[in-house]
Structure formats: C-alpha cells, structure tokens
Amino acid sequence: MKISKQEQSASRWVHDYSESLYGFAVQRVRDDHLAKDLVQETFLAAWRNVDNYSGEASVKTWLFTILKNKIIDHYRKASTRLSVDLHSIETAPDISFDDADHWDKDAYPADWGVDYNSQMESKEFFTVLDKCRRRLKEIQNAVFSLKYLEGYNSDEICKVLQISSSNYWVLVHRAKTQLRACLEKNWFVR
C-alpha cells in the first residue's frame, strides 16, 4: 500500500511539531491529558483541512494557530462549568487587603531579591510557576492564561469565557494574588 503525500505530510507534522505543540498547550491548560488531546485534535483538524492550507504561513505557524483556536474552544465550552466556581471565588474574602483595599501589613509583598538574568534561576522559576498555576481554580487559570500567555485583552476574555467585566477583574486579581503568595512561599522567600 502506497502512502499518499497528504499522509506523509501529516506524519512529518507529528514528528516535527508534536513536542512544541504539547509544551504550548500544557502551559495553557495545566492538564497533561487535555493538552495531548488538544494537540491530537490540532493534527486531525490540519489533516482534514490540508487542502485549504494556502502556504502563506509556515506549517508550524498554521498548526499553532489551529491549536490556539482549539484551546479557546476548550475554554469557551468549559465556561459554563467554570462559571459555577465564580460564586465561591467572588464571595471569598481577600485577606491580602484591608477594608480600604490597601495591602494588609502581614501580606505586603516581600522583596524577592532575584537575579532575573540567571538562566538557572529562570528555568527553576518557571518550574515553580507552573506548579503554582496548577493550584489555581480552572477559571482563574483560564483568565490568567488568556491574559498573560495569549495576550488577549479583558473584553476578549470576557467574550470567550462569557463572564462579566467585574468577574474578570476579580478572577485576574485573585489569580495574581494567589500566584504571588505561592511563588513567595515556594521560590523567592526560602
């Protein structure tokens, strides 16, 4: 049986890009199995639509664009499930701030004293950051990922996740506060 050019291309794509696509996906969805599924769906979508590929962008760029859309679709589909968590997040008190929304004396950010140019510290930092992100609620991670990894603005995020602007601001604030606390505990203040 002879392998078609289309099948050869798909095999080559998996060989050349599966690791980088997986790394990209797992950073955004925090779930190894989901990341693998999204990468697989990306390759299937590309294979099904190979005739529509115009060649204007590289294959790698095209595959990453498909994957980004798959991740957004995942967040969009999950938004109804994720919004169930909103009530508990919104009503939970934020112990980092006092009644006037100023830093609480005991929660004031610590001086991290880090050499940001060190490669070793950078690699270790991202490992700890990933572990801290895994502790966020899924809706918080979705907002954080879309904002800081994908570069979406607040209006776009609200539209994708079908949340209000006030929910967005609460979620992004809580995500950043929790990440800061986790990083200080597990990385900066040792």
Secondary structure, 3 states (H helix, E strand, C coil): CCCCHHHHHHHHHHHHHHHHHHHHHHHHHCCHHHHHHHHHHHHHHHHHCHHHCCCCCCHHHHHHHHHHHHHHHHHHHHHHHHHCCHHHHHHCCCCCECCCCCECHHHCCCCCCCCCCCHHHHHHHHHHHHHHHCCCCHHHHHHHHHHHHCCCCHHHHHHHHCCCHHHHHHHHHHHHHHHHHHHHHHHHCC
